[in-house]
Amino acid sequence: MTPLTPVLSRFWDEPEPWTLQTYQRHEGYQALRTALGMKPDDVIATVKESGLRGRGGAGFPTGTKWSFIPQDATGAGAKPKYLVINADESEPGTCKDIPLLFTTPHFLVEGAIIAAYAIRTRHAFVYVRGEVVPVLRRLQNAVAEAYEAGYLGTN
């Protein structure tokens, strides 16, 4: 049997894995640098080819989902686009989003920036349950760190 290689949890045992400093030490935001060096359509094609799937129950192919969004809409008739990330975990027995967001929120922030770039939007929203205040605080801190480091902003 082939041993599994942790990806999202690979540095959970380090002190403060939720910080930007720890995330960058583990090649955090390197995928963003790569994506920003590509055209948005090429990012979508790369994600399609990778076989990446959503973490929800359907496991829908991410690149396919992104390709459904009209990419050439510009001018007066263009409709706004939004990236919405559902971290609700309201299904019975689910426990994937909360541990990830609490321990390594920069994974979500980096992924959101890449997704927003690929689908050509400047607006992203993350839905988190009101009961998980510590998770919300970690995510807000990660977003603030990303702004301060220049990963988020108007450029």
Secondary structure, 3 states (H helix, E strand, C coil): CCCCCCCCCCCCCCCCCCCHHHHHHCCCCHHHHHHHCCCHHHHHHHHHHHCCECCCCCCCEHHHHHHCCCCCCCCCCCCCCCEEEEECCCCCCCCCHHHHHHHCHHHHHHHHHHHHHHHCCCCEEEEECCCCHHHHHHHHHHHHHHHHHCCCCCC
